[in-house]
């Protein structure tokens, strides 16, 4: 069942969403060659604690980190550890915040001294795919209109869409109905209504769409070891357009 949030619930969601956006941007600014993903996670934990909120991820089904940090061929759910960031890497930061009983969820892929034009194009196309999907998050559209817009943006640039992991509803739970695939034909699925809150998150691969989970039980990587990019915003479905709740400047 897809829940439509009341005006009071929407107001309560704004703070964790803004905070998630703030943490995302702060961590992105910290990325530099030589930093380990473990030390970045420590910075994230300290920042989240200083803001008086909780990580939505730490302890979630046993996840050990405060944020998910995925590098290059890692798609999502990368575990913080000893891996060092190098020049030319792309790093996906996925941040979830729990505050006052509501969740915010957001992700960005950051380029660290990248000069490869194909990698640059992958990252930019994934960002554009996110906003193409968000443009359809308005009342009267069908859920798959979001999915199709993302897939069309990816395929027109020659990139593949990860099918094993999808976006989702969000609110009092981190993962609520509906699931939001990043692929599929338009005009299908539930009709969107004003007040729905969705976490839209395209994951695009440079090579094949196939992925696998490593033995750590969390880290998802591309099967062909080619790079992957991931962007995400929590959005509020509106009558005329969507409002991006995880833009911390709002």
N, C-alpha and C positions, 0 to 999 in steps of 0.2 A: 504494500500500500504506500503510495506517495503522499507524504504529509505536506499540507499547505500551512505555512507558519502564520501565526497571528502577528499583528503589528508589534505587540509586546515582545514576542519571541524574536522577531527580526531585530529589534533594538538590542536585545541581549546578545545576538550573534555578532553584532558589529564589532564589539571590542575584541573577542578572540580572533576574529578575521583580520582586523587591523594589526593586532599584535603579531599574528603569523606573518603578515606582510613585512612588518618591521624587522622581525628576526631574519626572514629570508634575505632582505636587502643588506642587513648588517653582516651576515655571514658571507654573502657574495663579495662584499668589500674586503673581507679578511683573506680571501683566496690569493695565494701567491706560491711560486715555486718553492718547494722544500717543506711546506707545511704538511703534516700528516692528517689523515681523516680523523684519527683519534683525538688529536689536539683541537681540531675544528669542532668536533662534537663536545669536547670539554668547554670550549668557548660558548657553544650553544647552550649547554646546560646552565652555565653561570649566568648568561644573559636571560634565559627564560626564568630562572629563579629570581633574579633581580627585578624582574617585571611583575612578580607576584602571581604568576600563572603556572600551568603545568604543561609539559610535553604530552601531546596526545599519543605519541608513539612509544615512549619508554614504558616497558612492561606489557605493551599490547601484544597479547598472545606470546609473551616472552621476549619481545624485541628488546635488545639491550641498550640501544642508543637513544639519544634525545632527538636526533634528526636522522634522516636517511641521506647518505652521501654516496653517490654512484658515479664512477669515473670511466669515461671512454666507452668500452664495450658493456659496462654495467648499465642496465636499463633502469631498474628501480630497486628499492629496498637494500641498497648497499650498506653493509655493516661498517661502522667506524673501526679503524684498526691502524696497522703500521704502514699502510700504503702512503707514499709521498706523492704530492702533486708536482708534476713536471711541466716545463714549458711545452705548449702544444696540446695540453690535456683539455678536455671538456669535463666539467663537474656539475652533476645534477644535485641540487639541494632540495629536499622535500621536507617541509615544515608543517607540523600539526600542533595546534594549541587548544587546550581545554581551559575554559574560564567560565565560572558561574553556571556550569551545567550545559554549556554549548561549545561546539567545536568550530575551528577554522582550519583550512587545509590549503596549502599552496606549494608550488614548486617552480624552480627556474634552472635552466642550464647555463652555466657561466663558462666562457672561453678564457683560458689562461695562456696568453701569448700565442694564440692560434694564428698560423699563417696559411694553413691549407684551405684553399677556397671552397673545396667540397664540404669540409667540416663546417665552415662558416655558413654555407648555404643550408646544410642540414639543420643547424641551430636556428637560423632565421626562419626557415620554413616551418619548423615546429612551433615557434612563437606565433607565426601567422596563422597556423592551423588552429591554435587555441582561440585566437580572436575571431576566426571564421566560425568556429562553433559557438562562441559566446553571442555572436550576432543573431543566432537563431534561438537563443534562450529567452523567448518572449511568449506571452499568452497567445494561444491559438495555433502555435507551431506544434508539430509532432516531435516526439523525442528523437526519432531517427533523422530529423532534419539537422540536428547538431552533429550526429555521427557522420552523415553524408558530407557535410561541409568540411569536416576535418579530413576525411578520406580523400576528397577531391583535391584539397590543397596539397596533401602529401603526394598523391599519385601524379599530379600535374608537374611536380618537380622531380619525379623519378625516385621517390623514397617510399619505403614500405611502412605500414602501420602495424604495431604490435596488437595482436588479437587476444592474447591470453590474459591481459590485464586491462581494466576499463575504468572509466570515471564512475561517479556514484552520487546519490543523494547524501545530504549531510545536515546536521542540526543537533538534536540532543544526543545522537549517536554519531560516531565518526563515519561509519558506513551505513547508510540508509538506502531504501529503494528510491529511485530506480537505479539499476546498472546502466551505464552510459557507454556503449561501445564506441570506438573511434572509427567505425567503418559501417557500411550498409547502405541500402537504398533510402531515399527520402520518403516522407509521408507515411511512416509507419510508427506503431507504438502509441503510448498514451499521449493525449493532448496536454500540452503544458498550460499551467494556470498561474496567474499572478500570486506571488507569495511562496512558490516553491524555491528551495535552495539546493543548488547543485554544485558538485566539485567536478569541473570539466578538466580532463587531463590527457591530452594527446601524448603518445610515446611513438616516435618515429625512428626507424632504423635506416642507416645508410645502405645496408645490404638487404638480406632476406628478413622476413617478418619473424622467423622462428626464434624462440628463446628457450632457455633452460634455467633451472634453479640450481645453484651450486650446493656442495655438500654441507655448507653452513646452514642450509635450510631457509635462507632468506634472500641472498643476493641473486638477482635475476640478470643474466647476461645474454647477449646475442649468440646464437649458435655458430655464426660465421666469424665471430670476434671483431666485427666491424662496429664503428661507433653508433651510439644511440643518444637521442636527446629527449627531454621531458619538461613540459611546462604545465602549470596547473593554477587555476584560480577558483575560489568559491564565489559563486554568483547568485544573485537574487533575480528570479524571473519577474519581469515587469510587464505592464500592459503594452508598452510600446517598444521597450528594449530592456536589456539586462543591466543590472548594477553589479560591478565588480567589488565584492566586499573585502577582498584581500589586497586591495590597493590601499596601503597604510596611510596614504596622503589624504584619503577621503574622510 
